[in-house]
Amino acid sequence: MNKTELVVKSNRLVEASYRLTLAEQRIVFFAIVQARKTGVGLSVINGDELEITATDYAEMYELPEKQVYEQLKEAGGQLFNRRVVLGGIDPKTGKPDKTEVRWVSSVRYVDGAGTIYLHFAAKMVPYITRLESHFTRFTIGMVSKMTSVYAMRLYELIVQWGDIGHREVEIGWLKKVFEIESKYTTIENFKKKVVDVGVKQINDYSDFSISYTQKTTRRKITHLIFKFSKKPIPKQPKQQTAVAKPIKPIKPIKPIKSIKQPDADGESPFRLAKATISPKTQAEYLNLRTGDEIELCIDRANEYAGEQVKAGKTVRYGAIYRKAIEEGWHEEKASQKAQQAQDAAKKESSRQAAAEAKRTKVEETRRSEREAELSAAWFSALPEDEKEKMGSAFVAESNPVDAGSFKRKGYDYLGFQFFVKRQWRAIQ
């Protein structure tokens, strides 16, 4: 399997509460890639099983093949009993809800063959297969060398937040997502065993650089603030050319004194010429124009000659070059290049502005959706009398149409939900 294959998971699944061992997490990532690539293991109708062999698994995670036989068998069996807790808001009542979903509906291991067959649970399929803006994607190669399941989970989260570049996370929430609420009870142990290991492996093996600081509330460390960014793409090393066998040196030809040396960059201003220009003529041209001007004249002359060829006319490059250099065609070519550079700069500026606007829109949409979830959860937790007071306040400030809609639909009315979000923001 190619390590550049995408792993795609719903952001809701990325932020869900679940705990897997390292081997189980590796199987899940591998299976997601295989399922997306082949379509096998996803269909509820045909029930085709997804095959994972010890050979492919060992190659992907760079492990000895003999070592993974028992690992696949044991982890595959445990995976059947693993579940994910997905949090959300019930659409009917507006109250927080939790859904427990199995990862897989079946697991089969073939003794002696080092192969497991599995099928994703029907409820899990939508969180794996859809490719939308609210889904997190990364290449499996970014996590294939990680040996900490916490590093893998933390990497998923920063990929999800990648456009923002920073994220403040409550420690209790992070432990809940990792399902280690009862472990690492001291903050020092939690940072050492979970966070520091994750940060190091992300920096060592992935395409992100990450660091973090901590936030204290009432003398207690309650939040971690992660900062992260994409690593620059490394430049490809230049290919080395074969070293030619040594040959006997030949006596150098004495240069003609009247010919000026090439430009400082070591390249001749006549290198674009499509016809031979004698050293004497080169010297003559160099007495008329600078090297840069001659190069532009020849470039423009080549364009003109091409137009003549297309028109079916006979072309004499030498005569065209003389005309171009004597008449100073370099000015037209320089103007043309300047206009092209200006057009390219405008195009790039427009592209960057559009990309920035898109990033801003995506971030605003995510923030709005998150605020809607948090404000709905806040409102649901209020006592009934407080909810009624808020409903009365909404009616009091609304026009007759909104007030009437609220009386018919109650708390589910969209206008009232925006009102709740506004009240929630006011107390943040």
C-alpha positions, 0 to 999 in steps of 0.5 A, a space after each residue: 500500500 502507498 503511504 500517501 493514501 488518504 485516511 479520511 474520518 469525520 470530525 465528529 469521529 475525530 473528537 469522539 471518545 474512544 480508546 484503542 491500543 497501538 495495534 488496534 489504531 494501526 489496523 483502523 487506519 489501515 482498514 480505512 485506507 483499504 476500504 476507501 480505496 477498494 470499497 470493500 468492507 463498507 457495503 451493508 448489502 453485499 457484506 464483502 470483508 476487508 482483507 488485511 495481511 501480515 505482509 501488507 501490515 508489516 510493510 506499512 508500519 515497517 515491522 518484522 513480518 513474524 512479529 505481526 502475526 499474533 498482533 493482528 490476531 489479538 488486536 483484531 479480536 479486541 477490536 470487535 469489542 471496542 466502541 466509540 462514544 459520539 456526542 451531539 445534540 438531539 434534534 428533537 429536544 435540543 438536549 445533549 445526547 451520546 451514541 455508542 457505536 462499534 468499530 466493526 460488525 465482524 472480524 475473522 482471523 485465518 490461523 497460519 495465514 496471518 490474515 484478518 478479515 473485517 467489516 465496518 459496522 453500518 453506523 460507522 460507515 458514514 463517518 469514514 466514507 464521506 469527503 466533505 469540508 467537515 471531514 479530516 484527512 491525512 496520509 497514512 504515512 504521517 502516522 505509520 512510524 508513530 508508536 504512541 496511540 496518543 500521538 496518533 490521536 493528537 495528530 488527528 486533532 491538529 490536522 482537523 484544526 490545521 487551518 487555524 494554527 492554534 487551539 486551546 483545549 481543556 485537559 479534562 476534555 482531552 482526557 475524556 476524548 482519549 478515554 483516560 480520565 481515570 489514568 495519569 491523575 497528576 498533570 506532570 504524569 499526564 504531560 510526560 506520558 501523553 502530551 510530551 510523547 505525542 508532541 515529540 512523535 508528531 515533530 519527528 515523523 509528521 508534516 507538522 511542527 507543534 508546541 504547547 503552553 499551559 493555562 492556569 485557572 485558580 492556581 490549577 493547570 486546566 488548559 493546554 494551548 497548542 500551536 502548530 504549523 505545516 513543515 516547509 516542503 524539503 527541496 529535492 536534491 539535485 541529481 548528480 550527473 555522471 562524471 565523464 572519463 578524463 580526456 587529454 587536454 586540448 590547446 585552448 583557442 585564443 579569444 578574439 580581443 574585440 569580443 566582450 565576455 559573457 554576463 556575470 551569470 556565465 551565460 552568453 547573451 547569444 545562447 537563444 540564437 537559432 542561427 550561428 553568429 560569428 565571433 566578429 558579428 557578436 563583437 559588433 553587436 556587443 559594441 551596440 547593445 549590452 548583453 541583457 539587451 541583446 538577449 531580449 532582442 534575440 528572444 523577440 526576434 525568435 517570436 517574430 520569426 515564428 510568426 513568419 514561419 506560420 504565415 508560410 514565409 521564408 525566414 533568415 534568422 541572421 538578418 532578423 537578428 541584425 534588424 532586431 539588435 540595430 532597431 532595439 527590439 529589446 524595449 518591446 520585449 522588456 515591456 512585454 515581460 514586465 506586463 507578464 510579470 505584472 499580470 502574474 503578480 495580480 493573478 497570484 494576489 487574487 489567488 491568495 486573496 481568494 484562498 484567504 477568504 475561503 479559509 476565513 469562511 471555513 473558520 467562521 462556519 466551524 466557529 458558528 457551528 461549534 457555538 451553536 452546539 455549545 449554546 444549545 447545550 448551555 440552554 438545555 442545562 438551564 432550569 425550566 424557569 430560566 428557559 421560560 424567562 428567556 423565551 419571554 425575553 425573546 418574545 418581548 424583543 421580537 416582531 409579531 412574525 417571530 413571536 408567532 413562530 416561537 409560540 408555534 414551534 417553541 424552543 426549536 424555532 431557529 430565530 430563538 436558537 440565534 437568540 440563545 446563541 447571542 445570550 450565551 456569547 454575552 456571558 463568555 
